[in-house]
Amino acid sequence: MQSTMEKFVNVTVGDDLLDKPTNRRPALIDLNEGALEQKVHEAFQNKFGPLWKELQRLLFQMNLRVMREGFCLGTLQSRKEWEFRNIVERVEQQYLTSDTVPNWINTTPAFMEWLKTKIYGHPVNRSPLFELFDKDDLSDEELRYFLANYRVNMQRFHLHVAAYSLIVPFKMREELYHNLHDEFGQGDFEKAHPNLFEPLMDYFGGARDEDINAETCNLLNTKINLCWFASGLLPGLGGMGALELSIPAQQKRFLAHFRRRGLSEKLVEFFVVHCELDEEHGEGWFAAGAPYLNNPADFQRVYSSAMRMLDAREGVYRGVLNGILTRRSARE
């Protein structure tokens, strides 16, 4: 039976959403744009509801296909897919919630100081999921489920950096390429960050397709929109810089839990490396992008994108926590 969204957009992908490539192409049927746009509105009016989750999974499948096979330029498929993406992004923009940058902030240094305060104060840094880590209240299976969702975006982070580097000013690329060098183990491919993660994932039993939450899909979709498809420098700067600055404090809590479980330093090396590097990366991204912020409108675009990305990251933790609690309730 077709899902609600598939009545408007039919996408065929491989059975495995995690790693395996597929030669099958998505087939997009003619779009009834008015009806589709109404459904997209309904999805965002009930964020985290069934229709929103369906939409995020559909976009996720499309985005994986783009990463594996490209954009298929010059085809009806690519045109229809682009139309669909535009509808979704245009509607989502209407439902984003973000404060405005205060009028008294009229210089880039003042904005950067204020922005970092907002990033560190974002609710993503206080997710209730972290309490389970702090209390050591997680089973091996629950950790496997958490890591499987974490892995989806971790595996592909370097692709967002690489894609974003294509549209940033020449001088700023140096910072991004330093970031990519770190992502690939600083010259030692065995220590490339996706490779560091796999032993820990395998230790807890490996990832499965059914683990992937719609909220996890949404984070990847948000990165794609801001870094691959967004208009210019500022959305990617806000989103990716905010992620890098905020992640170390979150990962320190994960790392502390894994160490209390007695895991070896080799198994937790992924989190050790990121606790050391990511805040430095975030500072570097914002320092490299600062010369290109010229006015309050620029400040607002960076800030709105930063909050949009952190909201999506918070959603990942929300989805994992809900999944854990739902599974616990089913066992009672």
N, C-alpha and C positions, 0 to 999 in steps of 0.2 A: 504494500500500500504506500502510495506517495505521501510524504510529509507535507505540511502546509506550504513551506517555502518551495519544495520541489514541484509544486503545481505551477510555479512561475519560472523556476530555474532548475534544470535537471543537470546534475553534475555527476559524472562517473569518475571514480578514483580507484586506486588499488585497495585491496582489503586491509593492508597493513599501513596504518597512519604514522608509524614511528620511523621506519628507516628504509623499507624496501622500495626501490624505484618501480614505476609502472609505465608501460608503453601506451596505456589506454588514454584517450583524450576525453576531456569533459565535453559534453554536447549541451549547448544552451539553446533551448527552444525560444521561440519568439516571446518577447516580454510584453505583457500587458502592463505598461509602466504605471498607469494610474492605480490599478489594483495592487501591484507589487509595492508601490510606495506606501499605500495605506497599510499593508501588512508590516512593512518595516517600521512605520510609525507605531503600530500596535506593539511591536517587539520592544522598542525603546521606552514606550510608556510603562511597560512592566519589566524593567530591567531585572535580569536573573530569572525571569519566568520562562516557561516552556518555549514560547515562540522566539524569545531572545536567544536562548540556548541553541535552538535549531539554526538560527541565522549565523551565530558564531561558528558552529560546526561546519556549515556550508562554506563560509568565507575561509575557514582554516583549510579545508580540503582544496579550495581554489588556490590558496597561497602555497600549499605544499607542491601543487602541480607546477606553479610558476617557478618555484625554486629548482624543481627537478628538470623541467622541460622548456622553460622560457615562456615568452609571451605570445607565440604563434601569430606574429604580426602579419597583416595582410589577409587574414581569414575572417569569416563571419563570426567564428567563435570569439576571436579577440575583441571584435567590436562589441558584441553582446556582453561579454564579460566586463568590458570597460564601462558600458552603460550601467550595468548592475552595480559595480563598485561605486560609481558616481552617485547613484540613487541612495545607496546605504550611507555613504559618507555625508552627503548633503543632509539627510535626515538626522544622522547621529549628531551632527554639529548643533542641531536645534535643542538637543537634550543634554548637552554637556553642562555641568555645573562648575563654575569657577568664579572666585572673587575677582574683582578688578584690582589692578596694581594701584596703590594709593597715589593721589595727585602730587604729594610732596616728593615722591621719588622721581627725580629728573636727571640723574646722572647714572652712568653705567656702574660705577663702584657701589653706589647706594643701592641700586637694584640688585646687584649680585649678593650683597650682604643680606638684604631682605629676602631674596629668593632662597638662599641656603637655609635661613631660619624656617621658612615655610616647608621646605623639603624635609628637614629634620623633624618638624612638628607634624608631619602628615600622619593620618591614622594607620597607614601601612606599617609604620614602625611600632604600632601597639596592637597588632592583630592578636585576638584571643588564641589563635593557633600557637603562638609562642609560649603561652602558659603551659601547654602540654609538654613542650620541650623543657621548659624550666623545671617542671615537676617530675620529669622523667616518666611521664604518664603516656607512653606510646609503646605498642607492641611492635615486633619485627614486621608484621604484615602492614601495620599502619605506616611505618617508616618506608616500607617498600612503595606503598601507594603515594606517599608524599614525594619521594624521590622520583617516581615515574612521571609525576606532573612537573616537578622542577626540571627534569631532564629535557622536556619538550622545547622549552625556550633556551635553556643553557646550550644545547647542541647547536643552535642556529644563531647565537648571539653574534658571532664573527661575521655572518652574512649581512646582518643589519649594518654593522660598522663599515663593511666593504661597500655595500650599496649606497650608504649615506655619503661615503667619501667622494663619490662621483659628482656630487652637486655642491660641495663646500669649496670655499676659496682655496687657491693653491697652497697658501702658507699654512692654512689650518689642517691640511692633509697630513702634515708631519706628525701632529699629535695623534690623529686617528691611526696612522701606520705604526706608531709606537704601541698603541693599544692592540692592534692586530698582531704585532710581534710578540707581545705578552700572551695573547690568546693562544698563539701557536707554540708556547713553551720556550720563547726566547731562543729559538734555533734548535731546540730538542723536541722533535715531533711527538715522541712518546709522552712528553709532558704538556702537549697541547691540552687545553682545558677539557674538551669533550673526552679525551683519552684518560685524563685523571679521574673523571667522574665514573667511568664504567666499572672499575673494580668495586667501588662502594655500591653501585646499583646492582651488580651481580651478587655481592655478598648478601643482600637482602632478598634476592630471588629474581631480579630482572624486571623490566618494564613490560606492560601488556597494553594492547590497544584500548581495552575497556577501562583502563585507569583514567584515560584523558578526560578531564572535565571541560565543559563549555567555557568556564572562566579562564582555564589555561589556554584554550583556543583564542579567547578574546585578547589576551596579552600579546600573543604572536600577531594577531590581526592588527592590533594597535601599533606595534612596532613597524609592521609592513606599511601601514598608512602614513606614519610619521616620517619614516626613513627612506622608503622606496617611492611613495607616491605623493608625498606632501609637497606643497608649493615652496620650494626654496630651503634656505639654511635653517631658519629659526625653529620650526616644529621639531626637527630632529635634535637640535641642540638642547632644547628644553627637555624633551622626553628622555633622551639617552643620558644626558648629564645628570638628570634627577635620579635615574635608576642607579647609576654608578655611585653617586654620593650616598644614597640611602642603603644600599645592599650590605655593606660591611657590618653595620650594627645588627642587622637581622641574621646574617650568617654566623656571627659570633655566638649567638644563642643556639643555633643548630650545632655548631662545632663543639660547644661546651657539653651539650647532651651526648653527642657521639663519643666524646672522650670519657665521659662518666660511664658510658656503657663498656668502656675498655677496648674500643677499637684502636688499631695501630695507627701511628702517624701516617703511614703509607696509604692506608685506606681513606683517611680524612684529608689527604693532601689538597684535594680540590678546594675545600673550604678554607684551609690554612692560606693558600695562595690568594684567594679572593679577599680574605680579611685584610691582607697586606696591600693588595694592589688597587682595589676598586675605588676607594676614596681618593687615592692619588689620581686615578683615571678621571674621576668626576671633576676634580679640581682642574685637571689639565684640559678637559673638554671646555669647561666654562672660561678658563683663561684664554684658550685659543679662539673661542667664539666672541669674546667680549669686544674686540675692536670692530665687530660688524653690527653691534647694537647702537643704533643712531638716535632713537627717539622713543617716547612712551608707547607708541604703537608696537614697536619691536619688543619692548619689555613685556607687553601683554601677550604677544604671541608665544614668547618663550615660556612665560609663566603658565599660560593655559595648557600648553603641551606638556609641561612638567607635571601638572596636576592630573592631566588625562592619563599619562603613563603610570603614575603612582596609583591612581584609582584602579587601573587594570591590574597592577601587581597585587594590590590589596585584594582584588577579586580572586586571584589565584589562591591566596591563603584562605579566603572565605570558602571557596569551593572544596578545598582539601578538608577543612575543618568540618564542613557540613557532611562530606562524605564519610569521615571518620565517625561522627556522631550518629549518622544514619545507620551505619553498619553495626555500631555498638547496640543501638536500640533494637535492631533486627535479631540480635543474639540473645536479648533478655527474655 
